[in-house]
Amino acid sequence: MQNLTRSAVCVNIVIGNVEVIHKYKQKKEVNQMETFGILEIKDFAKMIGRGKSTIYDWKNNGTLPANCFKKMGGIWYVKIKEVQAFMAA
C-alpha cells in the first residue's frame, strides 16, 4: 500500500498477467488495514475487483501462498504485506 490514508487505500497488485490498481474507500476496511495489515477475504476481493470465490481458489490451489492468509474467529483474512512481498519476489 503506497498511498494509505484514513479515507482511501490505493492498491497496486499484479496477479498473473493482470495488474490491479484500485482505490478503495470504506472506513472499516481502511481501519483493519491500518491497524492490523489485514482484510477479510470478501473485502480484499472487492478491493481488487475479483470474486470472493476466486480468492478462496487462489488460497486453496497455492496461487497465493498459505502465509498470505490468517484465520481468526472462523473468518479468513488476507495479510496485505505478505501478498505484497510475494508479488515483489
Beta strands, then each sheet from edge to edge (+ up, - down):
strand 1: 9-15
strand 2: 18-24
strand 3: 38-40
strand 4: 69-72
strand 5: 75-79
sheet 1: 1+ 2-
sheet 2: 3+ 5- 4+
end
